[in-house]
Amino acid sequence: MPSDYAKSLGARLRAIRTQQGLSLHGVEEKSRGRWKAVVVGSYERGDRAVTVQKLAELADFYGVPVSELLPGGAAPSPLAPAPKLVIDLERLAQLPKDKAGPLARYAATIQSQRGDYNGKVLSIRQEDLRSLAVIYDRSPVELTEEFINWGVLDAEARRAVESF
């Protein structure tokens, strides 16, 4: 019976493979037989132990850092969606312009680009938060805390900036 770690490692391998749109047989074909479908499948199920060397070779084949294949690592993972950063536009409108003006202008620009004028909330990407951090001359983590204190971001937003 596979260990929990082997199952987690296998899940990471499977996620990378499927993210790249490859079936097990697709891996075998793309690798010209270097990686047999049955072997990769057994790694993914955790039924077969993978050596460090083989893991490094698989990472190279997939074009990802080895750390992306390891479960529980400190490396950020694009495999799981990051928590959403949702700005409360109603709360933002209540804040003084000298405090929240740059955020309000940024949010208005995004709304204009998207044609999204529901007026209640606005989802932004982590890249948007990085840009706002430059505007506010703070780190993304510090800015997230400030926005949470203002009430324009939910406390759940802290999870979104853990990877910064």
N, C-alpha and C positions, 0 to 999 in steps of 0.2 A: 504494500500500500504506500503510495507516494506521501512524502512529508508535506506539511503546509508550505514550507519554503519552496519545495519542488513544484508544487501546484501554482504558487504565486509567480515563480520564474516562468513556468510554462504559459501562464496567462499573459505575462508581459510579451513573451515571444509571439504568441498568437495575435495579440493586439497589434504589434508592429507589422506582422505579416499581413493581417487583414487591412490595416491602415494603408498599406501599399497596394492593396487590391490583388493580392496573390493568394491562390489556393495552394494547398500542399503540393499538388502536382505542378502548379505554376512555379513554385520554388525550385522543384527538380528540373523543370525545363529551363528556367532562367539561369540556373547555376550549371547547366549542361551536365547534369548528373552528379555534380559535386555534393549536393545536399539531397539525399533521397527522401521522398515524401514520407515513407514509413518512419525514418529516423527523426525527421523534424516533428512529425506528429507525436512520436513517443516522448520527445523533449517537451512538447507543449502539454501533454497530459501529465507529465511528471513521472512517467513510467520508466524513463531512462535517464540516468545521471549524465549531465553535460560537463565536460572538463572546462577548465578556464580557457585553455587554448581553443577549443571548439566554440566556446561562447564568444571569444574575441573574433574568431573567424566569421561566425554568424553575424555579429554586430557589423563587421566590415562589409559583409555581403548585403545587409540591409541598409548600410550607409548611416548607421546611428552610433553614438558613443556606447560603449559597453555599459556604462552607468544607467542608461535608459532601459537596459534589459534586466537589471538587478532590482528585485523587489525591496521595498523599505529603505531605499537609498535616499540620500539627501538631495539628489538631483531632481529638479522639477520635471514633472511628467506631463507631456502634452496628450497622454492617452486618456486621461480623465478630464472632462470639461472643468475649467476653472469656475469658481463661484462667480455669479454675475455681479457686476457693479451697477447698481440701479440708483440713479439720482432721483430723489423726491423733489420734483419741480415745484410743487405747491409750497413745501417748506423753504426751498431756495428763494422763491418770490418774497417770502417774509423777512429775509435777512437783509441787513443794511448793504447798500450798493458798494460802499468802500471796502467791505469785508468780502462779499461774494460776487462782486462785479466780474472778475475774470472768469469764474466758473459759469456765471449766468450767460456771458457772451459766448463762451465755448459751447455750452449746452444749446444755445439758440442756433449756433452755426451747424451743429450736428442735426438738430431738428430740421433746419432748412435743407440740408443736404439729403436727408431721408424723406422729407415731406411728412414728417411725423409730428403732428401738433395736438396730441391727445391732452397735453397740459398737466398730466398727473405724474408720470415717471418717465425716465429716459435711461435706457441701458447704454453703458459705455464699455469700451474694451480696456484691457490693461494698458495698451499703448496710449490710449487717451489719458489715463491716469498719469503715465510717465510724462506726457506733454504738459499736463496741468502742474505736475510737480516742478517742472522747469519754470513755468510761469510764476508759481508761488514761491520759488526758491526754497523748496523743501524736498526731502526724500519722499518717494511714493508712500512709504510706511507712515511717515510723519503726517503727510497730507491726508491720508486715509483716516488717521486718528482725528485730525481736525474736522474733516467732513462728517465723521460719526458724531463728534461733539456738537457740531452745528445742527445735526439731525437730518442732513441731506443724504447720508448713506446709512444703511443698516449695519449693525455690528457684524453681520455675516461677511461684510466686505473685507474684514481682517484676513480671512482665509485666502482671498484673492491675491493679497500682496505678500503672502508668506514666501513666495518664490522669488521675490525681488532681492 
